[in-house]
Amino acid sequence: MKSFSQRKGLKPIAEVAQVGSMNDVLRNALWNALDFAFWSTDGFLYGHHGGHGEIENFSRLLWAQYFKQPVDSRPGYGYTNRGRLILDEIRKYYFGCKWNEVYDFLEFLVRVYSKEKPRLADFLNRVLEGELAGYKFIDGTLVDITDPQESQMLAEALTDTRFKPVATHLERALGLLADRKQPDYRNSIKESISAVEAMARIVSENPKATLGEALKVLEKKGHLHPALKDGFSKLYGYTNDDDGIRHAMLEEPNIDQSDARYFLLSCTSFVNYLKANLA
């Protein structure tokens, strides 16, 4: 369930989409992913015959190449539970560092273990996608998947009180997309499209107007080039039936987060375009 701040549009979209920040749920989920990939694997903390586990070489690389510290500053020299003491130090760093340093840490591991664990980046990407992080691994490097300007554009549209029906549809679309337990991408897309149609009705001053009718109004006012009108019409593919809006995209069997995110941002952009041409 969305918080009061989210329902009222007071919480920045960056916090919802995990851009420029990292909440505890995401940080914990990424640590758990590392636990599956490293910490809890057989032979990592302790050797099979009483010797050091894989964490010995792991931490040597970490201290030398990531922390840039002397390797003999690692804890636990002379102790039988050396592996656990080293991991405790890594854990202390991980949960105490800044959000961007967590990503630095992950990039380091993906790069160093690209041969031994070639699927590590894909594994971490599933966690990042599940928690709506604004970043993903591409070719071993974390890259932005949410443009800051797009996030700001959406935040402004959600708090625009002049067009409440439009903002309501966008808020629902975001809520369905951002639900981490039961995301509903299909209905999120439908709500995004509904926001455009709601704005179209305002533009055309016709409570039953379709997008096509609103575009005709803009064209007659000289605010819309015919080629641009045709492009918008084809992009959104509007038709009307007794049940309301239909869109070719909604007939696709496999709709995922990227589809819903695209429609939310593109529909918000189109709504803002229609707002700018009200005069």
TAFEN-V589949 format. One record per residue. N is the residue number from 1. RES is the residue in three letters. OMEGA is omega in degrees with one decimal (999 if undefined). Layout:
{{N RES OMEGA} {N RES OMEGA}}
This chain:
{{1 MET -179.6} {2 LYS 178.9} {3 SER 176.6} {4 PHE -177.6} {5 SER 178.6} {6 GLN -179.6} {7 ARG -178.3} {8 LYS 179.6} {9 GLY -177.3} {10 LEU 179.7} {11 LYS -177.1} {12 PRO -179.0} {13 ILE 179.9} {14 ALA -179.7} {15 GLU 179.5} {16 VAL -176.7} {17 ALA 176.8} {18 GLN 176.6} {19 VAL 179.4} {20 GLY 179.8} {21 SER 177.4} {22 MET 179.4} {23 ASN -175.7} {24 ASP -178.7} {25 VAL 179.1} {26 LEU 180.0} {27 ARG 179.4} {28 ASN -178.3} {29 ALA 178.8} {30 LEU 176.6} {31 TRP 178.5} {32 ASN 176.7} {33 ALA 177.0} {34 LEU 177.2} {35 ASP 178.1} {36 PHE -175.6} {37 ALA -174.5} {38 PHE -163.9} {39 TRP -174.4} {40 SER 179.6} {41 THR -176.4} {42 ASP 176.9} {43 GLY -177.6} {44 PHE -178.9} {45 LEU -175.5} {46 TYR 177.9} {47 GLY -176.9} {48 HIS -176.2} {49 HIS 175.4} {50 GLY 179.0} {51 GLY 179.0} {52 HIS 176.4} {53 GLY -179.4} {54 GLU -179.2} {55 ILE 178.4} {56 GLU 179.0} {57 ASN 177.4} {58 PHE -176.8} {59 SER 177.8} {60 ARG 176.3} {61 LEU -177.4} {62 LEU -178.4} {63 TRP -175.4} {64 ALA -170.9} {65 GLN -179.4} {66 TYR 178.8} {67 PHE -177.1} {68 LYS -179.7} {69 GLN 176.5} {70 PRO -177.2} {71 VAL 179.4} {72 ASP 174.0} {73 SER 176.1} {74 ARG -177.1} {75 PRO 168.5} {76 GLY 178.4} {77 TYR 178.1} {78 GLY -179.2} {79 TYR -179.8} {80 THR 179.6} {81 ASN -177.1} {82 ARG -178.7} {83 GLY 179.5} {84 ARG -179.8} {85 LEU 177.5} {86 ILE 179.7} {87 LEU 177.2} {88 ASP 178.7} {89 GLU 176.9} {90 ILE 179.7} {91 ARG 178.5} {92 LYS 177.8} {93 TYR -174.2} {94 TYR -176.4} {95 PHE 177.6} {96 GLY -176.5} {97 CYS 178.7} {98 LYS -176.6} {99 TRP -178.3} {100 ASN 178.3} {101 GLU 172.8} {102 VAL 179.0} {103 TYR 174.3} {104 ASP -179.2} {105 PHE -179.4} {106 LEU 177.9} {107 GLU 179.1} {108 PHE -178.2} {109 LEU 179.8} {110 VAL -179.4} {111 ARG -176.2} {112 VAL -175.8} {113 TYR -178.4} {114 SER 179.9} {115 LYS -178.1} {116 GLU -177.9} {117 LYS -175.4} {118 PRO -179.3} {119 ARG -177.6} {120 LEU -179.4} {121 ALA 178.9} {122 ASP 179.2} {123 PHE 179.1} {124 LEU 178.3} {125 ASN 178.3} {126 ARG 176.7} {127 VAL -179.3} {128 LEU 179.4} {129 GLU -178.8} {130 GLY -179.7} {131 GLU 176.4} {132 LEU 174.3} {133 ALA -179.1} {134 GLY -176.3} {135 TYR 175.3} {136 LYS 177.0} {137 PHE 171.6} {138 ILE -178.4} {139 ASP 175.5} {140 GLY -178.6} {141 THR 176.5} {142 LEU -179.3} {143 VAL 177.5} {144 ASP 171.9} {145 ILE 177.0} {146 THR -179.9} {147 ASP 179.7} {148 PRO 179.4} {149 GLN 177.0} {150 GLU 178.3} {151 SER 178.3} {152 GLN 178.5} {153 MET 179.3} {154 LEU 179.6} {155 ALA 179.9} {156 GLU 179.6} {157 ALA -179.1} {158 LEU -177.5} {159 THR 179.2} {160 ASP -175.9} {161 THR -179.7} {162 ARG -175.6} {163 PHE -173.3} {164 LYS 179.6} {165 PRO 179.6} {166 VAL -179.5} {167 ALA 179.6} {168 THR 178.3} {169 HIS 179.6} {170 LEU 178.8} {171 GLU 177.7} {172 ARG 179.4} {173 ALA 178.8} {174 LEU -179.7} {175 GLY 179.4} {176 LEU 178.1} {177 LEU -173.3} {178 ALA 178.8} {179 ASP -173.7} {180 ARG 180.0} {181 LYS -178.9} {182 GLN 178.7} {183 PRO -179.6} {184 ASP -173.8} {185 TYR -178.8} {186 ARG -179.7} {187 ASN 173.5} {188 SER 177.7} {189 ILE -179.8} {190 LYS 179.2} {191 GLU 177.4} {192 SER 178.0} {193 ILE 178.4} {194 SER 178.1} {195 ALA 178.8} {196 VAL -179.5} {197 GLU 177.4} {198 ALA 177.7} {199 MET 178.6} {200 ALA 179.4} {201 ARG 177.7} {202 ILE -178.5} {203 VAL -176.7} {204 SER -177.4} {205 GLU 179.7} {206 ASN -175.6} {207 PRO -179.9} {208 LYS -174.7} {209 ALA 171.2} {210 THR 178.1} {211 LEU -179.6} {212 GLY 179.5} {213 GLU 179.0} {214 ALA 178.4} {215 LEU 177.5} {216 LYS 178.9} {217 VAL 179.2} {218 LEU -179.6} {219 GLU 179.5} {220 LYS 178.3} {221 LYS -179.3} {222 GLY -178.2} {223 HIS -173.5} {224 LEU 177.2} {225 HIS -178.6} {226 PRO 179.9} {227 ALA 178.7} {228 LEU 177.2} {229 LYS 179.1} {230 ASP 179.3} {231 GLY 177.9} {232 PHE -178.3} {233 SER -179.6} {234 LYS -178.8} {235 LEU -175.2} {236 TYR 171.4} {237 GLY -176.0} {238 TYR 165.1} {239 THR 178.7} {240 ASN 173.3} {241 ASP -176.4} {242 ASP -178.4} {243 ASP 179.1} {244 GLY -173.4} {245 ILE 167.6} {246 ARG 179.7} {247 HIS -176.9} {248 ALA -177.9} {249 MET -176.3} {250 LEU 178.4} {251 GLU -179.5} {252 GLU -177.0} {253 PRO -175.7} {254 ASN 177.5} {255 ILE -176.9} {256 ASP -175.8} {257 GLN -178.6} {258 SER 177.7} {259 ASP -178.5} {260 ALA 179.1} {261 ARG 179.6} {262 TYR -177.6} {263 PHE 178.7} {264 LEU -177.9} {265 LEU -178.6} {266 SER 177.5} {267 CYS 176.7} {268 THR 178.4} {269 SER 179.7} {270 PHE 176.7} {271 VAL 179.6} {272 ASN 176.7} {273 TYR 179.7} {274 LEU 177.9} {275 LYS -176.8} {276 ALA -177.4} {277 ASN 178.6} {278 LEU -174.9} {279 ALA 999}}
